[in-house]
């Protein structure tokens, strides 16, 4: 079955769009991901997707630079992406790098090497651009729906490898979001895993991770009074969390007791606070062996599961929203939607998209 992603505000269809294709490439701290799509109605149909864990940010916390082995892994993945794209006639390609290349002293040098060896040109985007792209793709999940009461606010979070992005959103009567404020926390699953090492798998280490992340959340809450808004909101109605990360989707898979990961059941799933808390407790109770064997986690993610859970626990502790919407979509989908919109309206480039 073809996978289709809807846009927030469906634009008019492109005339004679058959055969058109756009590609989005995201080089993060932990993963290299490619998404290729063709315009379809107000969104796009996925033609190809590729994801490989490259751990580009390995040792970045300690050294301040990208390591040789990490760069080689990323280059191998990017060469595979370039090979997949080579036969296609693309109408647009966006390639962005995020926290690892933002922070690394040799980030620009590495991206220059990527261009020489693969032909791919990357733009390092800001945390705010990351948040805006995630909002672009996730907005349909916040739209007013008959089976859920309307919300006035939403807090979008994206737990990445090297950072955690936050966006505080105001929703209009139809659920369309506008950005009120955003923040980028300098912690992600890779940074916490390297900072705490084996202690990630101890109760005291997990508690320490939650405490550290909560201290970073406090200033953002102080500016926007999110906790107060949640306390004063009507139950089940006014404020929602929206999670777009591997941690959020893994928790949803556990909450739904899926025999195997199924994006169709995860994307758009709504978890109550109690269901999310039960899934979090279940995740924390799993030992290394059980995490390795779990059908929705897998061996390569073992080191990062508990750090991700700690970040989520800190979010839950700071902001007691009654429900969480889970998104199996994010940066790349937002990039594709902007590329498609720019192609529809060439004289009106997408705001803030320096690569479109």
C-alpha positions in Angstrom: 0.0 0.0 0.0 1.3 3.5 -0.9 2.2 5.7 2.0 0.8 9.2 1.8 1.6 12.1 4.1 -0.9 15.0 4.3 0.0 18.7 4.3 -1.2 21.1 7.0 -3.1 23.3 4.5 -3.7 21.4 1.2 -2.6 23.6 -1.7 -4.1 23.2 -5.2 -2.9 20.2 -7.1 0.0 20.6 -9.5 -1.0 20.1 -13.0 0.5 17.1 -14.8 2.4 16.2 -11.6 2.9 12.5 -12.6 6.6 11.6 -12.5 7.6 14.5 -10.3 9.8 13.7 -7.3 11.3 15.5 -4.5 13.9 14.3 -2.0 14.8 15.3 1.6 18.0 14.2 3.3 18.6 14.7 7.0 22.0 14.1 8.6 21.6 14.1 12.4 23.7 13.3 15.4 22.6 9.6 15.3 21.0 8.9 12.0 21.2 9.6 8.3 17.7 9.6 6.7 16.5 10.0 3.2 12.9 10.5 2.0 11.7 10.7 -1.6 8.1 11.6 -2.4 5.8 12.6 -5.3 3.1 15.3 -4.9 -0.3 13.8 -4.1 -3.3 16.0 -3.4 -2.3 18.3 -0.5 0.7 16.2 0.5 2.9 13.5 -1.1 3.2 9.8 -1.6 6.4 8.2 -0.4 8.5 6.7 -3.3 11.6 5.7 -1.3 12.9 5.9 2.2 16.3 5.1 3.7 17.6 5.2 7.3 20.9 4.2 8.7 22.3 4.7 12.2 25.7 6.4 11.8 26.4 7.8 15.2 28.0 10.9 13.7 28.1 12.6 17.1 30.1 9.8 18.8 32.5 11.3 21.3 31.5 14.8 20.3 30.5 15.5 23.9 34.1 14.7 25.0 36.2 16.0 22.1 34.1 18.8 20.5 34.8 17.4 17.1 33.6 14.7 14.7 35.7 11.5 14.9 37.3 9.8 11.9 35.3 6.6 12.3 32.0 8.5 12.7 32.7 10.6 9.6 33.5 7.5 7.6 30.2 5.8 8.7 28.2 8.9 7.7 30.0 9.2 4.4 29.2 5.5 3.6 25.5 6.1 4.3 25.5 9.4 2.3 27.1 7.6 -0.6 24.3 5.0 -0.5 21.8 7.9 -0.5 23.5 9.5 -3.5 23.4 6.1 -5.3 19.7 5.8 -4.7 19.0 9.3 -5.9 21.2 9.1 -9.1 18.7 7.3 -11.3 15.8 9.7 -10.4 14.8 12.9 -12.1 14.3 15.1 -9.1 12.4 18.4 -9.2 13.9 19.4 -5.8 16.4 18.1 -3.3 17.0 19.5 0.2 19.9 18.2 2.4 20.3 19.5 5.9 22.6 18.8 8.8 21.6 19.4 12.5 23.2 19.4 15.9 26.3 17.4 15.4 27.5 19.6 12.5 26.3 22.7 14.3 28.5 21.9 17.4 31.5 20.2 15.9 34.6 22.3 15.4 35.2 20.4 12.1 31.5 20.3 11.0 32.0 22.6 8.1 35.1 20.8 7.0 33.3 17.5 7.1 30.4 18.8 5.0 32.9 20.1 2.4 34.3 16.6 2.2 30.8 15.1 1.8 30.3 17.4 -1.2 33.6 16.5 -2.8 33.0 12.7 -2.4 29.2 12.4 -3.0 28.2 15.6 -4.7 25.6 16.3 -2.0 25.5 19.9 -0.7 24.3 20.3 2.9 22.9 23.3 4.8 23.4 23.4 8.5 20.0 24.6 9.9 19.2 26.3 13.2 17.2 24.8 16.0 14.4 27.1 15.2 14.3 25.9 11.6 14.2 22.3 12.9 11.2 23.2 15.0 9.4 24.9 12.1 10.0 22.0 9.8 8.6 19.5 12.4 5.6 21.8 12.9 5.1 21.8 9.1 4.8 18.0 8.9 3.0 17.4 12.3 0.3 20.1 12.0 -2.3 17.8 10.5 -2.1 15.7 13.7 -3.3 18.7 15.7 -6.2 19.5 13.5 -9.7 19.5 15.1 -11.2 16.0 15.0 -14.6 14.7 15.9 -13.2 12.1 18.4 -11.2 14.6 20.5 -12.0 17.9 22.2 -10.3 21.0 20.8 -7.0 22.2 22.3 -5.7 25.8 22.6 -2.0 24.9 23.1 0.4 22.2 22.1 4.0 21.5 23.1 5.9 19.7 20.4 9.1 17.9 21.4 11.7 16.1 19.3 14.2 14.0 21.2 17.2 13.8 18.9 20.7 12.4 19.2 22.5 15.6 20.2 19.7 17.9 21.2 16.0 18.0 22.1 13.9 20.6 20.3 10.8 22.2 22.0 8.1 24.3 20.3 5.2 25.9 22.2 2.3 26.3 19.9 -0.9 28.3 19.9 -3.8 26.5 18.0 -6.7 28.3 16.3 -10.2 26.9 16.2 -9.3 24.4 13.5 -6.1 23.3 15.2 -3.8 25.2 12.9 -0.6 26.1 14.9 1.4 29.2 15.2 4.8 29.2 17.0 4.9 31.0 20.3 8.4 30.1 21.4 11.0 27.4 20.9 14.1 26.1 22.6 16.9 23.7 21.8 18.3 21.7 24.8 21.9 20.6 24.4 21.0 17.0 25.4 19.9 14.1 23.3 20.1 10.3 23.5 23.7 10.2 22.3 25.0 13.0 24.6 23.3 11.4 27.7 24.5 7.9 26.8 28.1 9.2 26.5 27.8 11.4 29.6 26.4 8.6 31.9 27.8 5.5 30.3 26.8 2.2 32.1 25.1 4.2 34.8 22.2 4.7 32.2 21.1 1.2 33.1 21.0 1.8 36.9 18.2 3.3 38.9 20.4 6.0 40.3 21.8 6.9 36.9 18.3 7.2 35.4 17.2 9.4 38.2 20.2 11.6 37.7 19.5 11.9 34.0 15.9 12.9 34.6 17.0 15.5 37.1 19.6 17.0 34.8 17.1 17.3 31.9 14.4 18.7 34.1 16.8 21.5 35.2 17.2 22.4 31.5 13.5 22.5 30.9 12.8 24.9 33.8 13.9 28.1 32.1 11.7 27.4 29.0 8.8 26.8 31.3 9.5 29.9 33.3 9.3 32.1 30.2 6.1 30.5 28.8 4.3 29.4 32.0 3.5 26.1 30.3 3.0 24.2 33.6 0.6 26.8 34.8 -1.4 26.7 31.6 -1.6 23.0 31.8 -2.8 23.1 35.5 -5.4 25.7 34.7 -6.6 24.0 31.5 -9.9 22.1 31.2 -9.2 18.4 31.7 -8.5 16.5 28.4 -9.0 19.6 26.3 -6.7 22.6 26.4 -3.1 21.5 26.2 -1.5 18.5 24.4 2.0 17.1 24.0 3.1 16.2 20.5 6.1 13.8 20.3 8.0 13.3 17.1 11.0 11.1 17.9 12.1 7.5 18.2 11.4 7.6 21.9 7.8 8.7 21.5 7.1 6.1 18.8 8.7 3.4 20.8 6.6 4.3 23.8 3.5 4.2 21.6 4.4 0.8 20.3 4.7 -0.5 23.9 1.5 1.2 25.0 -0.4 -0.4 22.0 1.2 -3.8 22.6 2.1 -4.1 19.0 3.6 -7.5 17.9 5.8 -5.5 15.5 6.3 -1.9 14.7 3.6 -0.5 12.3 3.8 3.1 11.3 0.1 3.2 10.3 -0.9 2.5 13.9 1.7 4.7 15.5 1.5 8.0 13.5 -1.3 10.0 15.0 -1.9 7.7 18.0 -3.2 9.5 21.1 -1.9 8.3 24.5 -3.4 9.3 27.8 -0.9 10.4 30.4 -1.5 7.2 32.3 -0.9 5.0 29.2 2.3 6.9 28.5 3.5 6.5 32.1 2.8 2.7 32.0 4.8 2.4 28.7 7.6 4.4 30.2 7.7 2.1 33.3 7.7 -0.9 31.1 10.6 0.4 29.1 12.6 1.2 32.2 12.0 -2.3 33.6 13.5 -4.0 30.6 17.1 -5.1 31.0 19.7 -5.0 28.2 18.9 -8.5 27.0 15.1 -7.8 26.8 15.8 -4.5 25.0 18.0 -6.2 22.5 15.3 -8.8 21.7 12.3 -6.5 21.7 10.6 -6.4 18.3 10.0 -2.6 18.5 13.5 -1.6 19.7 16.4 -3.7 18.3 20.0 -4.2 19.1 21.5 -1.1 17.6 19.3 1.2 19.7 20.0 -0.4 23.1 22.4 2.3 24.4 20.0 5.1 23.6 16.7 3.8 24.8 17.1 4.6 28.5 18.5 8.1 27.8 15.5 8.8 25.6 13.2 7.5 28.3 14.9 9.8 30.8 14.3 12.8 28.6 10.7 11.9 28.2 10.3 11.3 31.9 11.6 14.8 32.6 9.1 16.2 30.1 6.3 14.3 31.8 7.5 15.5 35.2 7.7 19.1 34.1 4.5 19.3 32.0 1.6 17.1 33.1 -0.4 17.3 30.0 -3.4 14.9 29.9 -2.7 13.5 26.5 0.2 13.0 24.0 -0.1 12.7 20.3 2.6 10.6 18.7 4.0 11.4 15.3 6.1 9.1 13.1 7.0 12.1 10.9 9.1 15.2 11.4 12.0 17.0 9.8 12.2 15.2 6.4 8.4 15.3 5.9 8.4 19.0 6.6 11.3 19.5 4.1 9.4 17.7 1.4 6.2 19.7 2.0 8.1 22.9 1.7 9.9 21.8 -1.5 6.6 20.9 -3.1 5.0 24.2 -2.1 8.0 26.1 -3.5 7.5 24.2 -6.8 3.8 25.1 -6.8 4.6 28.8 -6.1 8.1 29.5 -7.5 7.7 33.3 -6.9 6.8 32.7 -3.2 9.6 30.7 -1.5 8.7 29.0 1.8 9.5 31.3 4.6 12.7 30.5 6.4 13.8 27.6 4.1 17.2 28.7 3.0 17.6 25.5 1.0 14.3 25.4 -0.9 
